[in-house]
Amino acid sequence: MRPFWSPLSSLLLPEPRIYAPPLLLGKMLSPGKTVELIYAGDRMAPALQHGQTLRLEAPSESFQPGDVVVASPAGIPDVFRVDRLDGDEVLLTADADPSPATRLPRGRVLARVHLPSRRTGPRGREIRRLALDFREAWMGRMDSAPMASDSVRAKYDTQAPYYVASPGLEIESTLKERILREISKGHRVLVAGSGTGRECFALSREGYAVTGIDFSKEMVAHAQRQADQLGLSVTFEAADLRGCRVAPGSLGGVVFTYEVYSFLPAARERIELLRAMASWLEPGGKIFLSARRLRSFYEALVLSAQWLRGGAWRRGSWGDSHTRWIAPDGSLRRSFIHLFPERLLKRESRRAGLHVGDFQGGHWLLSPMESSSTRT
């Protein structure tokens, strides 16, 4: 089972209410001392509730399957259930997360949590996640904002420092190879939703003249500082794509980062943006379009539940939904996103005067209908 909403989980210090850094947590957990932290999220539901206070102690070698522990496999402390022990390693799961178990050396366990021990199998985790998904579909409410897209801007402004610090590739190899095939080096490329600049940096190193646009001022500020440190001549602009003005025929290509198109609430605005982007392309130019796709019947059921409930989008359209995230103060936040059946995405692209090519590397290849399909 693939959850509709990613299971969330985080640990926070009581005062000040911020994420618990792993190094600080290690220093706080001296032998024989108990530490209190605040749990945020729902990965361990129903054993743990959002906002619940946890008592932690330094780990011992005697923990057993079913015990609740704290570990930091991705650099951020989180709560897990011990699924089983395998020699010097421990396999960790979470009560409402159907994902495969995380395998870590026993020495990487940071703390033990004062909670009853219990066993939970894969089927139980799936059932809990399914129930939580439909509860969220029926009860979840998007953050109050003047416009739906403003909720997205607030999310990325807040999370900019964490995106900078998080590990990861600059660009997926499949996408980069495809861009190199379709757009000759030396041409100008615009990255729509450039974030902290990773895709821009990768394309600049390949010989493109790159401009990154993002509506999060915090993201753009981080990206520009990083470009200066790397010595890359990438231009960044804090702007809403819907209001951008680019010289006609000046771009070899436009590359959307993942899901950016899905952050635009109105079909009319999305189509107008694609039509404008088509005019920005030089002959033979391409648009690499990414959006959140509808991938299963299960996702369609969840979206239908949201649509029937109405929620924050009584004048919206089927497919309107939200993402969830935990703010640094531990509050659960929700920002707009739209999911597309493939036929709808193709229809919007064609209404904008674009030919829809194949889907690879998380992107559809679009080109103006009147242009040739190859670059000379």
C-alpha positions as YAML, in Angstrom:
chain: A
units: angstrom
residues:
- id: 1
  name: MET
  ca: [0.00, 0.00, 0.00]
- id: 2
  name: ARG
  ca: [1.20, 3.48, -0.90]
- id: 3
  name: PRO
  ca: [-0.25, 6.08, 1.52]
- id: 4
  name: PHE
  ca: [-1.94, 9.12, 0.05]
- id: 5
  name: TRP
  ca: [-0.37, 11.37, 2.68]
- id: 6
  name: SER
  ca: [3.17, 10.62, 3.78]
- id: 7
  name: PRO
  ca: [3.28, 9.58, 7.45]
- id: 8
  name: LEU
  ca: [4.64, 12.46, 9.53]
- id: 9
  name: SER
  ca: [6.74, 12.29, 12.67]
- id: 10
  name: SER
  ca: [9.06, 14.62, 14.55]
- id: 11
  name: LEU
  ca: [10.44, 15.29, 18.04]
- id: 12
  name: LEU
  ca: [10.59, 18.76, 19.58]
- id: 13
  name: LEU
  ca: [12.17, 20.32, 22.61]
- id: 14
  name: PRO
  ca: [9.58, 21.65, 25.10]
- id: 15
  name: GLU
  ca: [11.38, 25.01, 25.43]
- id: 16
  name: PRO
  ca: [12.13, 26.53, 23.04]
- id: 17
  name: ARG
  ca: [9.67, 24.59, 20.87]
- id: 18
  name: ILE
  ca: [12.02, 23.57, 18.04]
- id: 19
  name: TYR
  ca: [13.10, 20.33, 16.36]
- id: 20
  name: ALA
  ca: [15.31, 18.25, 18.65]
- id: 21
  name: PRO
  ca: [18.86, 18.21, 17.16]
- id: 22
  name: PRO
  ca: [20.49, 14.74, 17.37]
- id: 23
  name: LEU
  ca: [23.76, 16.01, 18.87]
- id: 24
  name: LEU
  ca: [21.95, 17.94, 21.60]
- id: 25
  name: LEU
  ca: [19.71, 14.97, 22.30]
- id: 26
  name: GLY
  ca: [22.76, 12.73, 22.71]
- id: 27
  name: LYS
  ca: [24.26, 15.13, 25.26]
- id: 28
  name: MET
  ca: [20.99, 15.39, 27.18]
- id: 29
  name: LEU
  ca: [20.64, 11.62, 27.52]
- id: 30
  name: SER
  ca: [23.29, 10.90, 30.10]
- id: 31
  name: PRO
  ca: [22.99, 7.49, 31.88]
- id: 32
  name: GLY
  ca: [20.25, 7.46, 34.49]
- id: 33
  name: LYS
  ca: [18.71, 10.74, 33.30]
- id: 34
  name: THR
  ca: [15.21, 11.10, 31.81]
- id: 35
  name: VAL
  ca: [14.46, 13.67, 29.08]
- id: 36
  name: GLU
  ca: [11.02, 14.93, 28.07]
- id: 37
  name: LEU
  ca: [10.27, 15.78, 24.44]
- id: 38
  name: ILE
  ca: [7.12, 16.57, 22.46]
- id: 39
  name: TYR
  ca: [5.93, 14.21, 19.73]
- id: 40
  name: ALA
  ca: [4.45, 15.68, 16.54]
- id: 41
  name: GLY
  ca: [2.83, 13.75, 13.70]
- id: 42
  name: ASP
  ca: [0.95, 10.49, 13.20]
- id: 43
  name: ARG
  ca: [3.45, 7.77, 12.20]
- id: 44
  name: MET
  ca: [3.09, 6.13, 15.61]
- id: 45
  name: ALA
  ca: [-0.71, 6.44, 15.93]
- id: 46
  name: PRO
  ca: [-2.57, 5.33, 17.95]
- id: 47
  name: ALA
  ca: [0.20, 4.58, 20.47]
- id: 48
  name: LEU
  ca: [1.32, 8.22, 20.23]
- id: 49
  name: GLN
  ca: [-0.84, 11.27, 19.65]
- id: 50
  name: HIS
  ca: [0.20, 14.57, 18.08]
- id: 51
  name: GLY
  ca: [1.41, 16.88, 20.87]
- id: 52
  name: GLN
  ca: [2.00, 14.11, 23.40]
- id: 53
  name: THR
  ca: [4.89, 14.43, 25.89]
- id: 54
  name: LEU
  ca: [7.39, 11.55, 25.81]
- id: 55
  name: ARG
  ca: [9.86, 10.46, 28.47]
- id: 56
  name: LEU
  ca: [13.17, 9.23, 27.05]
- id: 57
  name: GLU
  ca: [16.15, 7.55, 28.65]
- id: 58
  name: ALA
  ca: [19.54, 6.44, 27.37]
- id: 59
  name: PRO
  ca: [19.28, 3.15, 25.42]
- id: 60
  name: SER
  ca: [20.36, -0.16, 26.86]
- id: 61
  name: GLU
  ca: [21.47, -3.32, 25.14]
- id: 62
  name: SER
  ca: [18.39, -5.11, 26.45]
- id: 63
  name: PHE
  ca: [15.68, -3.60, 24.24]
- id: 64
  name: GLN
  ca: [13.42, -6.17, 22.60]
- id: 65
  name: PRO
  ca: [10.99, -6.41, 19.67]
- id: 66
  name: GLY
  ca: [7.97, -4.25, 20.44]
- id: 67
  name: ASP
  ca: [9.91, -1.60, 22.38]
- id: 68
  name: VAL
  ca: [9.64, 2.07, 21.34]
- id: 69
  name: VAL
  ca: [12.95, 3.82, 20.64]
- id: 70
  name: VAL
  ca: [14.39, 6.99, 19.12]
- id: 71
  name: ALA
  ca: [16.84, 6.83, 16.22]
- id: 72
  name: SER
  ca: [18.12, 9.21, 13.56]
- id: 73
  name: PRO
  ca: [18.58, 7.29, 10.27]
- id: 74
  name: ALA
  ca: [18.12, 10.42, 8.13]
- id: 75
  name: GLY
  ca: [19.81, 12.93, 10.42]
- id: 76
  name: ILE
  ca: [16.63, 13.92, 12.31]
- id: 77
  name: PRO
  ca: [15.57, 12.12, 15.53]
- id: 78
  name: ASP
  ca: [12.36, 10.14, 15.13]
- id: 79
  name: VAL
  ca: [10.33, 7.55, 17.02]
- id: 80
  name: PHE
  ca: [10.20, 3.89, 15.95]
- id: 81
  name: ARG
  ca: [8.96, 0.50, 17.10]
- id: 82
  name: VAL
  ca: [11.57, -2.28, 17.24]
- id: 83
  name: ASP
  ca: [10.34, -4.83, 14.71]
- id: 84
  name: ARG
  ca: [13.09, -7.40, 15.26]
- id: 85
  name: LEU
  ca: [16.75, -7.84, 16.11]
- id: 86
  name: ASP
  ca: [19.21, -9.27, 13.63]
- id: 87
  name: GLY
  ca: [22.64, -9.81, 15.14]
- id: 88
  name: ASP
  ca: [24.22, -6.40, 15.70]
- id: 89
  name: GLU
  ca: [21.44, -4.66, 13.78]
- id: 90
  name: VAL
  ca: [17.91, -3.61, 14.62]
- id: 91
  name: LEU
  ca: [14.96, -3.33, 12.21]
- id: 92
  name: LEU
  ca: [12.65, -0.40, 12.97]
- id: 93
  name: THR
  ca: [9.08, 0.34, 11.87]
- id: 94
  name: ALA
  ca: [6.33, 2.76, 12.90]
- id: 95
  name: ASP
  ca: [2.83, 1.72, 13.96]
- id: 96
  name: ALA
  ca: [0.97, 3.63, 11.22]
- id: 97
  name: ASP
  ca: [3.57, 3.51, 8.44]
- id: 98
  name: PRO
  ca: [3.41, 0.60, 5.97]
- id: 99
  name: SER
  ca: [6.91, 1.38, 4.61]
- id: 100
  name: PRO
  ca: [9.57, -1.34, 4.81]
- id: 101
  name: ALA
  ca: [11.56, -1.57, 8.02]
- id: 102
  name: THR
  ca: [14.62, 0.63, 8.49]
- id: 103
  name: ARG
  ca: [17.79, -1.33, 9.31]
- id: 104
  name: LEU
  ca: [20.36, 0.26, 11.63]
- id: 105
  name: PRO
  ca: [23.27, -0.87, 13.83]
- id: 106
  name: ARG
  ca: [22.10, -1.21, 17.44]
- id: 107
  name: GLY
  ca: [24.55, 1.50, 18.45]
- id: 108
  name: ARG
  ca: [22.62, 4.03, 16.31]
- id: 109
  name: VAL
  ca: [19.61, 3.84, 18.64]
- id: 110
  name: LEU
  ca: [19.63, 7.15, 20.55]
- id: 111
  name: ALA
  ca: [17.07, 6.57, 23.28]
- id: 112
  name: ARG
  ca: [14.40, 4.34, 24.69]
- id: 113
  name: VAL
  ca: [10.85, 5.71, 25.19]
- id: 114
  name: HIS
  ca: [8.76, 4.97, 28.26]
- id: 115
  name: LEU
  ca: [5.83, 3.32, 26.49]
- id: 116
  name: PRO
  ca: [4.27, -0.17, 26.66]
- id: 117
  name: SER
  ca: [5.89, -2.76, 24.41]
- id: 118
  name: ARG
  ca: [3.69, -4.29, 21.71]
- id: 119
  name: ARG
  ca: [4.04, -6.04, 18.38]
- id: 120
  name: THR
  ca: [2.57, -4.64, 15.18]
- id: 121
  name: GLY
  ca: [2.64, -6.41, 11.82]
- id: 122
  name: PRO
  ca: [2.56, -5.12, 8.24]
- id: 123
  name: ARG
  ca: [-1.21, -5.62, 7.84]
- id: 124
  name: GLY
  ca: [-1.96, -3.68, 11.01]
- id: 125
  name: ARG
  ca: [0.25, -0.80, 9.85]
- id: 126
  name: GLU
  ca: [-1.56, -0.70, 6.51]
- id: 127
  name: ILE
  ca: [-5.01, -0.66, 8.12]
- id: 128
  name: ARG
  ca: [-4.05, 2.17, 10.46]
- id: 129
  name: ARG
  ca: [-2.65, 4.20, 7.56]
- id: 130
  name: LEU
  ca: [-5.77, 3.65, 5.47]
- id: 131
  name: ALA
  ca: [-7.97, 4.84, 8.34]
- id: 132
  name: LEU
  ca: [-5.77, 7.91, 8.87]
- id: 133
  name: ASP
  ca: [-5.82, 8.76, 5.16]
- id: 134
  name: PHE
  ca: [-9.63, 8.78, 5.01]
- id: 135
  name: ARG
  ca: [-9.89, 10.66, 8.27]
- id: 136
  name: GLU
  ca: [-7.58, 13.31, 6.81]
- id: 137
  name: ALA
  ca: [-9.60, 13.41, 3.59]
- id: 138
  name: TRP
  ca: [-12.79, 14.04, 5.55]
- id: 139
  name: MET
  ca: [-11.49, 16.25, 8.36]
- id: 140
  name: GLY
  ca: [-8.28, 17.91, 7.11]
- id: 141
  name: ARG
  ca: [-8.41, 21.61, 6.36]
- id: 142
  name: MET
  ca: [-5.93, 23.61, 4.31]
- id: 143
  name: ASP
  ca: [-4.19, 26.49, 6.05]
- id: 144
  name: SER
  ca: [-6.08, 29.75, 5.98]
- id: 145
  name: ALA
  ca: [-4.59, 31.89, 3.19]
- id: 146
  name: PRO
  ca: [-5.81, 34.66, 0.83]
- id: 147
  name: MET
  ca: [-5.14, 32.30, -2.09]
- id: 148
  name: ALA
  ca: [-4.55, 28.55, -2.13]
- id: 149
  name: SER
  ca: [-1.08, 29.03, -3.63]
- id: 150
  name: ASP
  ca: [-0.12, 31.29, -0.69]
- id: 151
  name: SER
  ca: [-0.24, 28.23, 1.56]
- id: 152
  name: VAL
  ca: [2.47, 26.68, -0.63]
- id: 153
  name: ARG
  ca: [4.64, 29.79, -0.43]
- id: 154
  name: ALA
  ca: [4.38, 29.79, 3.38]
- id: 155
  name: LYS
  ca: [5.51, 26.16, 3.47]
- id: 156
  name: TYR
  ca: [8.63, 26.68, 1.37]
- id: 157
  name: ASP
  ca: [9.57, 29.97, 3.02]
- id: 158
  name: THR
  ca: [9.52, 28.14, 6.36]
- id: 159
  name: GLN
  ca: [11.29, 24.99, 5.20]
- id: 160
  name: ALA
  ca: [14.00, 26.65, 3.07]
- id: 161
  name: PRO
  ca: [16.83, 26.10, 5.63]
- id: 162
  name: TYR
  ca: [15.97, 22.41, 5.89]
- id: 163
  name: TYR
  ca: [15.98, 21.90, 2.12]
- id: 164
  name: VAL
  ca: [19.44, 23.49, 1.99]
- id: 165
  name: ALA
  ca: [20.77, 21.14, 4.66]
- id: 166
  name: SER
  ca: [19.08, 17.95, 3.41]
- id: 167
  name: PRO
  ca: [21.21, 15.52, 1.39]
- id: 168
  name: GLY
  ca: [20.27, 14.49, -2.11]
- id: 169
  name: LEU
  ca: [21.14, 14.58, -5.79]
- id: 170
  name: GLU
  ca: [21.20, 17.90, -7.62]
- id: 171
  name: ILE
  ca: [19.12, 16.39, -10.41]
- id: 172
  name: GLU
  ca: [17.87, 12.92, -11.29]
- id: 173
  name: SER
  ca: [20.17, 11.30, -13.84]
- id: 174
  name: THR
  ca: [17.27, 10.26, -16.09]
- id: 175
  name: LEU
  ca: [15.99, 13.83, -16.29]
- id: 176
  name: LYS
  ca: [19.44, 15.31, -16.89]
- id: 177
  name: GLU
  ca: [20.19, 12.87, -19.70]
- id: 178
  name: ARG
  ca: [16.87, 13.69, -21.32]
- id: 179
  name: ILE
  ca: [17.49, 17.44, -21.13]
- id: 180
  name: LEU
  ca: [20.92, 16.94, -22.69]
- id: 181
  name: ARG
  ca: [19.32, 15.03, -25.56]
- id: 182
  name: GLU
  ca: [16.60, 17.58, -26.23]
- id: 183
  name: ILE
  ca: [18.35, 20.92, -25.61]
- id: 184
  name: SER
  ca: [21.78, 21.70, -27.01]
- id: 185
  name: LYS
  ca: [24.36, 23.06, -24.57]
- id: 186
  name: GLY
  ca: [24.80, 26.80, -24.54]
- id: 187
  name: HIS
  ca: [21.09, 27.55, -24.84]
- id: 188
  name: ARG
  ca: [19.22, 29.39, -22.13]
- id: 189
  name: VAL
  ca: [17.11, 27.28, -19.77]
- id: 190
  name: LEU
  ca: [14.55, 28.49, -17.24]
- id: 191
  name: VAL
  ca: [13.92, 26.32, -14.17]
- id: 192
  name: ALA
  ca: [10.37, 26.85, -12.91]
- id: 193
  name: GLY
  ca: [10.19, 26.40, -9.15]
- id: 194
  name: SER
  ca: [13.96, 26.43, -8.68]
- id: 195
  name: GLY
  ca: [13.86, 26.08, -4.89]
- id: 196
  name: THR
  ca: [17.35, 26.02, -3.38]
- id: 197
  name: GLY
  ca: [18.87, 25.80, -6.87]
- id: 198
  name: ARG
  ca: [20.04, 22.21, -7.14]
- id: 199
  name: GLU
  ca: [18.70, 21.57, -10.64]
- id: 200
  name: CYS
  ca: [20.01, 24.98, -11.75]
- id: 201
  name: PHE
  ca: [23.50, 24.18, -10.52]
- id: 202
  name: ALA
  ca: [23.55, 20.81, -12.30]
- id: 203
  name: LEU
  ca: [22.41, 22.33, -15.61]
- id: 204
  name: SER
  ca: [24.86, 25.24, -15.31]
- id: 205
  name: ARG
  ca: [27.72, 22.76, -14.94]
- id: 206
  name: GLU
  ca: [26.54, 21.09, -18.16]
- id: 207
  name: GLY
  ca: [27.00, 24.33, -20.10]
- id: 208
  name: TYR
  ca: [23.52, 25.89, -20.09]
- id: 209
  name: ALA
  ca: [22.76, 29.53, -19.28]
- id: 210
  name: VAL
  ca: [20.34, 29.01, -16.41]
- id: 211
  name: THR
  ca: [17.72, 31.21, -14.77]
- id: 212
  name: GLY
  ca: [15.82, 29.95, -11.73]
- id: 213
  name: ILE
  ca: [12.43, 31.33, -10.71]
- id: 214
  name: ASP
  ca: [10.71, 30.57, -7.42]
- id: 215
  name: PHE
  ca: [7.97, 32.39, -5.50]
- id: 216
  name: SER
  ca: [9.63, 31.67, -2.13]
- id: 217
  name: LYS
  ca: [11.95, 34.57, -1.33]
- id: 218
  name: GLU
  ca: [13.70, 32.47, 1.28]
- id: 219
  name: MET
  ca: [14.43, 29.70, -1.22]
- id: 220
  name: VAL
  ca: [15.79, 32.20, -3.74]
- id: 221
  name: ALA
  ca: [18.03, 33.85, -1.13]
- id: 222
  name: HIS
  ca: [19.54, 30.49, -0.16]
- id: 223
  name: ALA
  ca: [19.98, 29.52, -3.82]
- id: 224
  name: GLN
  ca: [21.77, 32.76, -4.70]
- id: 225
  name: ARG
  ca: [24.17, 32.43, -1.77]
- id: 226
  name: GLN
  ca: [24.95, 28.86, -2.78]
- id: 227
  name: ALA
  ca: [25.54, 29.86, -6.42]
- id: 228
  name: ASP
  ca: [27.98, 32.56, -5.28]
- id: 229
  name: GLN
  ca: [29.83, 30.06, -3.08]
- id: 230
  name: LEU
  ca: [30.06, 27.57, -5.96]
- id: 231
  name: GLY
  ca: [31.17, 30.23, -8.44]
- id: 232
  name: LEU
  ca: [28.30, 29.47, -10.84]
- id: 233
  name: SER
  ca: [26.74, 32.23, -12.95]
- id: 234
  name: VAL
  ca: [23.11, 31.24, -12.34]
- id: 235
  name: THR
  ca: [20.50, 33.99, -12.13]
- id: 236
  name: PHE
  ca: [17.71, 33.60, -9.56]
- id: 237
  name: GLU
  ca: [14.50, 35.59, -9.34]
- id: 238
  name: ALA
  ca: [11.82, 35.62, -6.64]
- id: 239
  name: ALA
  ca: [8.59, 35.79, -8.62]
- id: 240
  name: ASP
  ca: [5.26, 34.11, -9.25]
- id: 241
  name: LEU
  ca: [5.44, 32.18, -12.52]
- id: 242
  name: ARG
  ca: [1.98, 33.43, -13.45]
- id: 243
  name: GLY
  ca: [3.27, 37.01, -13.58]
- id: 244
  name: CYS
  ca: [6.65, 36.43, -15.24]
- id: 245
  name: ARG
  ca: [7.64, 38.33, -18.36]
- id: 246
  name: VAL
  ca: [10.23, 36.63, -20.58]
- id: 247
  name: ALA
  ca: [11.31, 37.77, -24.02]
- id: 248
  name: PRO
  ca: [9.62, 35.74, -26.78]
- id: 249
  name: GLY
  ca: [11.87, 33.20, -28.48]
- id: 250
  name: SER
  ca: [14.64, 33.56, -25.89]
- id: 251
  name: LEU
  ca: [14.67, 30.11, -24.24]
- id: 252
  name: GLY
  ca: [15.95, 26.76, -25.36]
- id: 253
  name: GLY
  ca: [13.82, 25.10, -22.72]
- id: 254
  name: VAL
  ca: [11.75, 25.31, -19.53]
- id: 255
  name: VAL
  ca: [12.18, 22.70, -16.80]
- id: 256
  name: PHE
  ca: [9.53, 22.38, -14.10]
- id: 257
  name: THR
  ca: [10.76, 20.96, -10.83]
- id: 258
  name: TYR
  ca: [8.63, 18.19, -9.35]
- id: 259
  name: GLU
  ca: [4.97, 19.06, -8.63]
- id: 260
  name: VAL
  ca: [5.33, 22.83, -9.18]
- id: 261
  name: TYR
  ca: [2.55, 22.80, -11.79]
- id: 262
  name: SER
  ca: [0.29, 21.18, -9.17]
- id: 263
  name: PHE
  ca: [0.66, 24.19, -6.86]
- id: 264
  name: LEU
  ca: [-1.38, 26.37, -9.27]
- id: 265
  name: PRO
  ca: [-5.06, 26.11, -8.25]
- id: 266
  name: ALA
  ca: [-6.94, 27.27, -11.38]
- id: 267
  name: ALA
  ca: [-6.97, 25.43, -14.71]
- id: 268
  name: ARG
  ca: [-7.31, 28.74, -16.56]
- id: 269
  name: GLU
  ca: [-4.12, 30.09, -14.97]
- id: 270
  name: ARG
  ca: [-2.23, 26.87, -15.66]
- id: 271
  name: ILE
  ca: [-3.18, 26.91, -19.33]
- id: 272
  name: GLU
  ca: [-2.29, 30.60, -19.68]
- id: 273
  name: LEU
  ca: [1.10, 29.92, -18.11]
- id: 274
  name: LEU
  ca: [1.86, 27.07, -20.52]
- id: 275
  name: ARG
  ca: [0.74, 29.21, -23.45]
- id: 276
  name: ALA
  ca: [3.06, 32.03, -22.32]
- id: 277
  name: MET
  ca: [5.94, 29.59, -21.87]
- id: 278
  name: ALA
  ca: [5.44, 28.27, -25.39]
- id: 279
  name: SER
  ca: [5.94, 31.84, -26.67]
- id: 280
  name: TRP
  ca: [9.19, 32.12, -24.69]
- id: 281
  name: LEU
  ca: [10.74, 29.19, -26.59]
- id: 282
  name: GLU
  ca: [13.02, 29.56, -29.57]
- id: 283
  name: PRO
  ca: [12.36, 27.23, -32.52]
- id: 284
  name: GLY
  ca: [12.81, 23.65, -31.38]
- id: 285
  name: GLY
  ca: [12.53, 24.58, -27.71]
- id: 286
  name: LYS
  ca: [11.00, 22.18, -25.19]
- id: 287
  name: ILE
  ca: [9.09, 22.27, -21.92]
- id: 288
  name: PHE
  ca: [9.69, 19.55, -19.33]
- id: 289
  name: LEU
  ca: [6.46, 19.47, -17.35]
- id: 290
  name: SER
  ca: [6.13, 17.78, -13.96]
- id: 291
  name: ALA
  ca: [2.95, 17.53, -11.89]
- id: 292
  name: ARG
  ca: [1.52, 15.36, -9.12]
- id: 293
  name: ARG
  ca: [-0.08, 12.46, -10.97]
- id: 294
  name: LEU
  ca: [-3.06, 10.36, -10.00]
- id: 295
  name: ARG
  ca: [-1.43, 6.93, -9.77]
- id: 296
  name: SER
  ca: [-4.01, 4.52, -8.34]
- id: 297
  name: PHE
  ca: [-7.66, 3.76, -7.73]
- id: 298
  name: TYR
  ca: [-6.95, 4.26, -4.04]
- id: 299
  name: GLU
  ca: [-5.84, 7.86, -4.63]
- id: 300
  name: ALA
  ca: [-9.02, 8.45, -6.65]
- id: 301
  name: LEU
  ca: [-11.11, 7.21, -3.70]
- id: 302
  name: VAL
  ca: [-9.34, 9.58, -1.31]
- id: 303
  name: LEU
  ca: [-9.81, 12.52, -3.68]
- id: 304
  name: SER
  ca: [-13.48, 11.63, -4.09]
- id: 305
  name: ALA
  ca: [-13.90, 11.64, -0.31]
- id: 306
  name: GLN
  ca: [-12.37, 15.12, -0.21]
- id: 307
  name: TRP
  ca: [-14.60, 16.29, -3.04]
- id: 308
  name: LEU
  ca: [-17.75, 14.95, -1.39]
- id: 309
  name: ARG
  ca: [-16.83, 16.57, 1.90]
- id: 310
  name: GLY
  ca: [-16.23, 19.92, 0.21]
- id: 311
  name: GLY
  ca: [-13.64, 21.19, 2.69]
- id: 312
  name: ALA
  ca: [-11.71, 24.31, 1.76]
- id: 313
  name: TRP
  ca: [-12.41, 24.03, -1.98]
- id: 314
  name: ARG
  ca: [-16.19, 24.36, -2.37]
- id: 315
  name: ARG
  ca: [-15.54, 26.28, -5.60]
- id: 316
  name: GLY
  ca: [-12.57, 24.14, -6.57]
- id: 317
  name: SER
  ca: [-12.33, 21.09, -8.77]
- id: 318
  name: TRP
  ca: [-12.00, 17.34, -8.32]
- id: 319
  name: GLY
  ca: [-8.32, 16.64, -7.74]
- id: 320
  name: ASP
  ca: [-7.79, 19.58, -5.36]
- id: 321
  name: SER
  ca: [-6.08, 18.32, -2.23]
- id: 322
  name: HIS
  ca: [-3.31, 19.26, 0.19]
- id: 323
  name: THR
  ca: [0.09, 18.21, 1.42]
- id: 324
  name: ARG
  ca: [0.92, 18.04, 5.14]
- id: 325
  name: TRP
  ca: [4.03, 19.23, 6.95]
- id: 326
  name: ILE
  ca: [5.23, 19.89, 10.48]
- id: 327
  name: ALA
  ca: [6.29, 23.46, 11.24]
- id: 328
  name: PRO
  ca: [9.33, 24.12, 13.47]
- id: 329
  name: ASP
  ca: [7.00, 24.85, 16.39]
- id: 330
  name: GLY
  ca: [5.43, 21.40, 16.03]
- id: 331
  name: SER
  ca: [2.12, 22.53, 14.52]
- id: 332
  name: LEU
  ca: [0.62, 20.43, 11.73]
- id: 333
  name: ARG
  ca: [0.24, 22.51, 8.56]
- id: 334
  name: ARG
  ca: [-1.47, 21.89, 5.22]
- id: 335
  name: SER
  ca: [-0.76, 23.45, 1.82]
- id: 336
  name: PHE
  ca: [-2.54, 23.20, -1.53]
- id: 337
  name: ILE
  ca: [-1.79, 20.66, -4.24]
- id: 338
  name: HIS
  ca: [-3.74, 19.40, -7.26]
- id: 339
  name: LEU
  ca: [-3.53, 15.82, -8.56]
- id: 340
  name: PHE
  ca: [-3.91, 15.20, -12.28]
- id: 341
  name: PRO
  ca: [-5.28, 12.24, -14.18]
- id: 342
  name: GLU
  ca: [-3.01, 11.92, -17.20]
- id: 343
  name: ARG
  ca: [-5.82, 12.76, -19.63]
- id: 344
  name: LEU
  ca: [-6.50, 16.07, -17.86]
- id: 345
  name: LEU
  ca: [-2.85, 17.11, -17.91]
- id: 346
  name: LYS
  ca: [-2.64, 16.32, -21.61]
- id: 347
  name: ARG
  ca: [-5.85, 18.24, -22.28]
- id: 348
  name: GLU
  ca: [-4.55, 21.36, -20.54]
- id: 349
  name: SER
  ca: [-1.28, 21.14, -22.46]
- id: 350
  name: ARG
  ca: [-3.06, 20.83, -25.79]
- id: 351
  name: ARG
  ca: [-5.36, 23.74, -24.99]
- id: 352
  name: ALA
  ca: [-2.18, 25.76, -24.48]
- id: 353
  name: GLY
  ca: [-1.07, 24.84, -28.01]
- id: 354
  name: LEU
  ca: [1.47, 22.21, -26.98]
- id: 355
  name: HIS
  ca: [2.17, 18.75, -28.30]
- id: 356
  name: VAL
  ca: [2.50, 16.17, -25.49]
- id: 357
  name: GLY
  ca: [5.36, 13.72, -25.87]
- id: 358
  name: ASP
  ca: [6.26, 10.75, -23.71]
- id: 359
  name: PHE
  ca: [6.70, 10.62, -19.93]
- id: 360
  name: GLN
  ca: [10.18, 9.90, -18.55]
- id: 361
  name: GLY
  ca: [12.16, 10.98, -15.52]
- id: 362
  name: GLY
  ca: [9.03, 12.37, -13.83]
- id: 363
  name: HIS
  ca: [8.32, 14.78, -16.71]
- id: 364
  name: TRP
  ca: [6.24, 15.05, -19.87]
- id: 365
  name: LEU
  ca: [7.99, 16.51, -22.89]
- id: 366
  name: LEU
  ca: [6.01, 19.38, -24.41]
- id: 367
  name: SER
  ca: [6.69, 21.30, -27.61]
- id: 368
  name: PRO
  ca: [4.72, 23.94, -29.54]
- id: 369
  name: MET
  ca: [2.45, 22.24, -32.05]
- id: 370
  name: GLU
  ca: [3.72, 24.32, -34.96]
- id: 371
  name: SER
  ca: [7.41, 23.69, -34.17]
- id: 372
  name: SER
  ca: [9.58, 20.92, -35.48]
- id: 373
  name: SER
  ca: [10.22, 18.02, -33.14]
- id: 374
  name: THR
  ca: [13.99, 18.08, -33.44]
- id: 375
  name: ARG
  ca: [16.72, 20.66, -32.96]
- id: 376
  name: THR
  ca: [19.31, 21.17, -35.62]
...
